[in-house]
Amino acid sequence: MRNNIETIKIFLVDDHTLFLNGLAMLLSSMPEMEIIGKAFNGKEFIEKIPGNMPDVVLMDIAMPEMDGIEATRRALEINPKLKIITLSMYDDQEYYTKMVKCGVNGFILKDSDIQEVCNAIYTVIDGGNYFSHELLRNLILTQKEKHITTEDDLSDRELEILIEICKGLSNNEIAEKLFISKRTVEKHRANILLKTDCKNTASLVVYAIKKQLIEI
């Protein structure tokens, strides 16, 4: 729980009734959060949101009638400022790039504890991106062979370090791999965050996917 925060309006979208109701119950127990709607597929969600505009949507990927990818795309056409967090299973990895390109703000595993779910919600409300720590450890990220210049003018060394950050390497590990000092890595990392306007590793992963610097 955070102090001095207005109630966060949340909409849940998932086709598994037990999971949906259980998550709604847990989030409703948080005094700063309000569940304003639930839907069992993307089509139902799109039909309901005009009269129930949330701050944050927790969105499943695989659903009948309309999946989370299409629902996310349509929802952000209605309200581009809407914050959407993907509810993910380990075997959903093939859809992550599509969800990022549609504009989602984060990914959390369905078996995450309630505190991580809340942390994800707070992070996206504050303008950041969130990847479940477990997902970040298990994502297989590869650098695209084609060199792509970004409009943020990252140097070749910064691009190299960005890729290693996205792979989950620490500053020490990057320094050892690239045969440079930890201090040099820290300086490059600070410049990368500044140039890309990212706040954390999760934001950098989203940035790199959107810019087609890495693929999952």
N, C-alpha and C positions, 0 to 999 in steps of 0.2 A: 504493500500500500504506500502511496506517495501523498505528501501533504500538499494542500493548496492546488488541487486539480479538479476540474469539472468532471462530471460523470461522462464516462466513455461509452458511447452507444455502439453495441456490437450486434452483428448479424451473423448467424451460423448457417452454413450450407454443407450438408452431407447426407448421403442416402442411407446411412445406417442409423436407424432410430435410437437404438440403445446408446451408441456413441454420442449422437447429437444431444440427446436429453441429458446424458451424464455430464458432458462438457458444459451445457447450459446451466445445470445445477451448480457445478463448481464455480463457474464464473459469476453467477448470480450471488454467490456468497461473499464476493468481494464488494465492499461498500462503494467503490468508485466506478464500478462497471454495471451496465444495464443491458440485458439482452432484449433488443427491440424487435427481433424477428428470427424465424427459422424457416429453412426451405430444404426439401429433400432432393432437389435437382436444380440445375442452372436455370431452366425455363421458369420454374416457380419463383426463384429468386429474382429474376429480371422483372417478372410481373409484379412482385411485391415492393421492390425498393423505391419506386417513385413516391409512395406515401409513407415509407419507413426508411428515410435516408440515414444510414449509420455513419459512424466515424471509422470503424474497422470491420472488415469482413474476414471471417475464417472460412476458407474455401477448399472443399475437397476437389480432387482432380477428376477421378473416374466416377461419373454419375450417369444415369439413364436420361434420355430426352435431350439434355444439353450438358456437356462436360464442363469442368472448371475452366478450361482454356477459353472456350467460346463465351462462357458467362463472364469471365474476367474482362475480355475484350469489349463486350457490350456494356458492362457496368461502367467501365472507364470512359466509354463514349458518352454515357449519361452524366457522369460526374468524374472528370479527370483527377480530382483531388482525393478521391476515395482511396483509402489504405486497404490493401488486400494481402492477407497472409495465407499461404498455401498449407493445407493439412496434408501431410505426405506420408507415404509408406516407403520402405527401402527400395521396393521394386518400381517406384514411379520415376526413377532417375531419367529415363528417356524423355520425360515431359518437362524437365526443369528448365531447359533452354527456352522452350516455347512459352512457359509461364513467365519467365523473366522478360522475354521480348514483348509479352502482352502488357507488362507493367506491374507485376506483383511486387510487394515490398519485402517479402520474407517467406521462409519455409520452416515449418516445425513438424517433427514426427508425431504421429498420432499417439504414440506411447510416451510422449514427453510428460513430465510432471507439471502440475498446475502452475508452479512458480516460473518455469521456463515459458509457458504459454503467456503468463502475465508480462514477463520480461520482453517477449517478442512484441506484445501489444504496446507496451510503453515505448519501446525503441522506435516503432514505425510512427507512433503518434508524435514523437519528438523529431521526426523527419529522417530517421535512419532506415537501414535495412537490417534484416535479421535472418541468419541461417542457424538452425539447430546445431549446437556444437558437435553432436554425434554425426549429423549429416556432413559437416565440413570435414570431419576426419575420414569419412568414407567416400566422398565424392572423388571420382577419377577425372582429373582435369588435365587436358593436354593442350600444349601451345599449337595454334594453327601454323602451318608451314608458311603460308603466305604472309609476308610482312605487311602490316596494315598501319598506316600513319593515322594517329588520332588528332583531333582538333585541339586537344589539350597540350600538345607539344611536349609529350614525354620523350625523354632521350632514350637512346637504345638501351643504356644501362638501367634506366628507370623501368622501361618495359620488361627487361629481363628480371628485375627484382619483383615487379608486380606479379609476374607469372608465378614466381616462387612463393610469394605471399599467398596467392590464391590456392596453391597446393598445400598450404598449411605449415610451411616451414617457418621456424622461429628466426629472429634476427641472427642468432649465433649460427644456426644451420645454413642460412643463406650466405653468411660471411665465409664459412668454411667451404661451401660449394663453389663460390665465385672467387675465392682466394683474395678477399678484401677484408678490411677490419669491420668489426661490429659497429663501430662509430660511423663508418661510411654508410653502412646499410641503414642505420637509424636516420641519417641525414637524407638519404634518398627516399626512405619511407615517408618522412615528414613532407618532402617536396611532392611526392606522389599524391598523398592525401590532400594537400593544398591545391594542386593542379586539377585534380579530378573532383574536388568538392565532396569527397567521401569522408565518413566519420569513423569507419572501422573496417575490419577484414571482410565482413559480410557485404558491406557496401562496395568494396573493391571487387569482390567476386561478381556481383551484379553488374558493375561497370564493365569488367572484362568480357563478360558474356555478351552484353549489349553491343560492345565495340567489336565483337567477333575476334578477340585476341586469344580466347580459349574456347574449347568445346568440351562438353561433358560426355 
